[in-house]
Amino acid sequence: MRSLWKKVRCIIGEATMLLICCIFLLPFYYLVVNTFKNQQEASSAPMALPATVSFENYIKAFDSMDFFRSFGNSLLITAVSVTVIVLFGAMAAYPIARRKHKVYKGILLYFLLGYMVPAQTIMVPLYLTLQKMHLLNNIWGLVVIYSSWCNFSLFLYQGFFGSVPEELEESARIDGCGPWKSFWLITFPLLQPVTATIVIFEVMWIWNDFLYPYLFLSSNKSFTLVMQVYKGVGQFSNDWGMMMATMVIVLIPVLVFYLFMQKNIVAGITSGSVKG
């Protein structure tokens, strides 16, 4: 009897999870399926499968958006920003994690306080700063802003350093390795799980971010892919089929990246939380 009840509970639990999964996937189904319909069919039967598959919306989306330039802008901003976040976050976390002096705990608290400030409260100072630096409407201005989120990687790295034995660094020093060489050749390669986690989170945030490009970019040649979706919004009417096709095009690169890297997320987070 107990075994039967356990199987029933298991079936109910799995059915509930499948139902919740279907609910979360419903908006994505709605988005993708309507990209293959004309506007009339999408309005009359939005949840039905298309009567005839048409790629007209994707053709119009590619014609209306400067895809390759925007893709290059998004790729450059994301790649440079994430590289800076990883390198500077790891280098800042290393002395904080290894040194036991109270000064380093104060530095960690300082970065924590900065991390707690909502980004929305500093938009005007950011705008004025970029204006004085002549970085408005410049993708390098966004790189500067995104790179400032090194404190996120600092906290993850700082917790993960507890799982890296200090004896490895001591052995390297005995063999004549200096602190700089020891960090890059011995310690940093062991941070691969948490590094992958940071890269995934930061890439998905920067690639999909709309607020900063909307505030600090104004010309079409500097637009990111997300801004191309916003550009398709008309004042009096919208071609929803083309807009949905544009959204799918924008989502595909980051979706492929996430599927390729997702196995590293849990490993990175749990490793940092065990001995942080």
C-alpha positions as CSV (number, residue, x, y, z in Angstrom):
1,M,0.0,0.0,0.0
2,R,2.8,2.4,0.9
3,S,4.6,1.6,-2.3
4,L,1.4,2.2,-4.4
5,W,0.9,5.6,-2.7
6,K,4.5,6.5,-3.4
7,K,4.1,5.8,-7.1
8,V,0.8,7.8,-7.2
9,R,2.6,10.8,-5.5
10,C,5.4,10.5,-8.0
11,I,3.0,10.5,-11.0
12,I,1.1,13.5,-9.6
13,G,4.3,15.4,-9.0
14,E,5.6,14.7,-12.6
15,A,2.2,15.6,-14.1
16,T,2.2,18.9,-12.1
17,M,5.7,19.7,-13.3
18,L,4.8,19.0,-16.9
19,L,1.8,21.3,-16.6
20,I,3.8,24.1,-15.1
21,C,6.4,23.6,-17.9
22,C,3.7,23.8,-20.6
23,I,2.4,27.1,-19.0
24,F,5.8,28.6,-19.1
25,L,6.4,27.4,-22.7
26,L,3.1,28.8,-23.9
27,P,4.3,32.4,-24.6
28,F,7.2,31.0,-26.6
29,Y,4.9,28.8,-28.6
30,Y,2.7,31.8,-29.3
31,L,5.7,33.8,-30.4
32,V,7.2,31.3,-32.7
33,V,4.0,29.9,-34.3
34,N,2.7,33.3,-35.3
35,T,5.9,34.2,-37.1
36,F,4.9,31.7,-39.8
37,K,1.4,33.2,-40.4
38,N,0.2,36.3,-42.2
39,Q,-1.4,39.1,-40.1
40,Q,-5.0,38.0,-40.8
41,E,-4.4,34.4,-39.8
42,A,-2.4,35.4,-36.7
43,S,-5.3,37.6,-35.6
44,S,-8.1,35.1,-36.2
45,A,-6.3,32.0,-34.8
46,P,-3.3,33.0,-32.8
47,M,-2.8,29.6,-31.0
48,A,-3.4,27.4,-34.0
49,L,-0.8,25.9,-36.2
50,P,-0.3,27.8,-39.5
51,A,-2.4,26.6,-42.4
52,T,0.6,27.2,-44.7
53,V,4.1,27.9,-43.4
54,S,5.3,31.2,-44.7
55,F,8.8,32.8,-44.1
56,E,7.6,36.3,-45.3
57,N,7.8,37.7,-41.8
58,Y,11.5,36.6,-41.4
59,I,12.3,38.1,-44.9
60,K,10.7,41.4,-43.9
61,A,12.5,41.3,-40.6
62,F,15.9,40.9,-42.2
63,D,15.1,43.6,-44.7
64,S,14.1,46.1,-42.1
65,M,16.9,45.5,-39.6
66,D,20.6,45.9,-40.1
67,F,21.2,42.4,-38.7
68,F,24.9,41.9,-39.2
69,R,25.9,45.4,-38.0
70,S,23.6,45.1,-34.9
71,F,24.8,41.5,-34.3
72,G,28.4,42.7,-34.5
73,N,27.7,45.5,-32.0
74,S,26.0,43.2,-29.6
75,L,28.8,40.6,-29.9
76,L,31.5,43.2,-29.4
77,I,29.9,44.8,-26.4
78,T,29.1,41.4,-24.8
79,A,32.5,39.8,-25.4
80,V,34.6,42.8,-24.2
81,S,32.4,43.5,-21.2
82,V,32.3,39.8,-20.0
83,T,36.1,39.5,-20.5
84,V,36.7,42.5,-18.3
85,I,34.1,41.4,-15.7
86,V,35.8,37.9,-15.4
87,L,39.4,39.1,-15.3
88,F,39.0,42.0,-13.0
89,G,36.5,40.2,-10.7
90,A,38.8,37.2,-10.3
91,M,41.9,39.4,-9.6
92,A,39.9,41.5,-7.1
93,A,38.5,38.5,-5.3
94,Y,41.8,36.7,-4.9
95,P,43.5,38.9,-2.3
96,I,40.1,39.4,-0.5
97,A,39.7,35.7,-0.2
98,R,43.3,34.9,0.7
99,R,44.1,37.7,3.1
100,K,42.5,37.5,6.6
101,H,43.1,41.2,7.6
102,K,40.1,43.3,8.5
103,V,41.0,45.8,5.8
104,Y,40.1,43.2,3.1
105,K,36.7,42.5,4.8
106,G,36.1,46.3,4.7
107,I,36.9,46.3,1.0
108,L,34.4,43.4,0.4
109,L,31.7,45.3,2.4
110,Y,32.4,48.4,0.2
111,F,31.8,46.5,-3.0
112,L,28.7,44.9,-1.4
113,L,27.3,48.4,-0.6
114,G,27.9,49.4,-4.2
115,Y,26.1,46.3,-5.4
116,M,23.1,47.1,-3.4
117,V,22.5,50.5,-5.1
118,P,19.7,50.2,-7.7
119,A,20.9,50.9,-11.2
120,Q,17.8,53.1,-11.9
121,T,18.9,55.6,-9.3
122,I,22.2,56.5,-11.0
123,M,20.9,56.9,-14.6
124,V,21.3,60.7,-14.7
125,P,24.9,60.7,-13.2
126,L,25.8,57.9,-15.7
127,Y,24.4,60.0,-18.6
128,L,26.4,63.1,-17.5
129,T,29.5,61.0,-17.0
130,L,29.4,59.5,-20.5
131,Q,28.6,62.9,-21.9
132,K,31.8,64.3,-20.4
133,M,33.8,61.3,-21.6
134,H,32.3,61.8,-25.1
135,L,31.0,58.2,-25.0
136,L,27.3,58.9,-25.7
137,N,26.0,57.1,-28.7
138,N,29.1,54.9,-28.6
139,I,29.2,51.2,-28.0
140,W,32.4,51.7,-25.9
141,G,30.3,53.7,-23.4
142,L,28.1,50.7,-22.9
143,V,31.3,48.5,-22.4
144,V,32.4,50.9,-19.6
145,I,29.0,50.7,-17.9
146,Y,28.6,46.9,-18.2
147,S,32.2,46.3,-17.1
148,S,31.4,48.1,-13.8
149,W,29.5,44.9,-12.8
150,C,32.8,43.3,-11.7
151,N,31.4,43.2,-8.2
152,F,29.0,40.4,-9.2
153,S,31.8,38.2,-10.3
154,L,33.9,39.3,-7.3
155,F,31.3,37.8,-4.9
156,L,31.0,34.5,-6.8
157,Y,34.8,34.2,-7.1
158,Q,35.4,35.1,-3.5
159,G,33.1,32.3,-2.3
160,F,34.7,29.8,-4.7
161,F,38.2,30.5,-3.7
162,G,37.5,28.6,-0.5
163,S,37.4,25.3,-2.5
164,V,40.8,25.9,-4.0
165,P,43.6,24.5,-1.7
166,E,46.2,27.1,-0.7
167,E,48.7,24.3,-0.6
168,L,48.8,24.3,-4.4
169,E,49.9,28.0,-4.4
170,E,52.4,27.3,-1.7
171,S,54.0,24.5,-3.7
172,A,54.1,26.9,-6.7
173,R,55.9,29.5,-4.7
174,I,58.4,26.9,-3.5
175,D,59.1,26.1,-7.1
176,G,59.9,29.7,-7.8
177,C,56.4,30.9,-9.0
178,G,55.6,34.5,-8.1
179,P,52.0,35.5,-7.0
180,W,51.1,36.8,-10.5
181,K,52.3,33.7,-12.3
182,S,50.9,31.4,-9.6
183,F,47.4,33.0,-9.9
184,W,47.2,32.7,-13.7
185,L,48.8,29.3,-14.1
186,I,47.6,27.4,-11.0
187,T,44.6,29.1,-9.4
188,F,42.6,30.6,-12.3
189,P,42.3,27.4,-14.3
190,L,40.7,25.8,-11.3
191,L,38.0,28.4,-11.3
192,Q,36.5,27.1,-14.5
193,P,33.1,26.1,-13.1
194,V,32.3,29.5,-11.5
195,T,33.8,31.3,-14.5
196,A,31.4,29.5,-16.8
197,T,28.5,30.4,-14.4
198,I,29.5,34.1,-14.5
199,V,29.9,34.1,-18.3
200,I,26.5,32.6,-18.7
201,F,24.7,35.1,-16.4
202,E,26.6,38.1,-17.8
203,V,26.2,37.2,-21.4
204,M,22.5,36.6,-21.1
205,W,22.0,39.9,-19.2
206,I,24.2,42.1,-21.5
207,W,22.9,40.6,-24.7
208,N,19.2,41.0,-23.7
209,D,19.6,44.3,-21.9
210,F,17.3,47.1,-23.3
211,L,17.6,49.9,-20.8
212,Y,21.2,51.0,-21.3
213,P,21.2,50.8,-25.1
214,Y,17.9,52.7,-25.1
215,L,19.3,55.5,-22.9
216,F,22.8,55.8,-24.3
217,L,22.5,54.9,-28.0
218,S,20.6,56.9,-30.6
219,S,22.0,56.1,-34.1
220,N,21.1,53.1,-36.1
221,K,24.8,52.2,-36.7
222,S,25.3,51.8,-32.9
223,F,22.1,49.8,-32.2
224,T,22.3,46.4,-30.6
225,L,20.0,43.5,-31.7
226,V,17.5,44.3,-28.9
227,M,17.2,47.9,-30.1
228,Q,16.2,46.5,-33.6
229,V,13.1,45.1,-31.9
230,Y,12.2,48.4,-30.4
231,K,12.8,50.1,-33.8
232,G,10.0,48.1,-35.2
233,V,7.4,49.7,-32.9
234,G,5.3,52.1,-35.0
235,Q,3.5,55.2,-33.7
236,F,0.1,54.3,-35.1
237,S,0.4,50.7,-36.3
238,N,2.6,47.7,-35.9
239,D,3.4,44.7,-38.1
240,W,3.2,42.1,-35.3
241,G,4.3,39.2,-37.4
242,M,7.5,41.0,-38.5
243,M,8.1,42.1,-34.9
244,M,7.7,38.5,-33.6
245,A,10.1,37.3,-36.3
246,T,12.6,39.9,-35.2
247,M,12.3,38.8,-31.6
248,V,13.0,35.2,-32.6
249,I,16.0,36.2,-34.6
250,V,17.3,38.1,-31.6
251,L,16.7,35.2,-29.2
252,I,18.3,32.5,-31.2
253,P,22.0,33.4,-30.5
254,V,21.6,33.7,-26.8
255,L,19.4,30.6,-26.7
256,V,22.0,28.5,-28.5
257,F,24.7,29.9,-26.1
258,Y,22.6,29.0,-23.0
259,L,21.9,25.4,-24.2
260,F,25.6,24.9,-24.9
261,M,26.7,26.3,-21.5
262,Q,23.8,25.4,-19.1
263,K,25.5,22.3,-17.7
264,N,28.0,24.5,-15.9
265,I,25.5,26.7,-14.0
266,V,24.7,24.3,-11.1
267,A,28.3,23.1,-10.8
268,G,29.5,26.7,-10.5
269,I,27.0,27.9,-8.0
270,T,27.0,24.9,-5.7
271,S,30.8,24.7,-5.7
272,G,31.0,28.3,-4.5
273,S,28.4,27.8,-1.8
274,V,29.9,24.8,-0.1
275,K,33.2,26.3,1.1
276,G,32.5,30.0,0.7
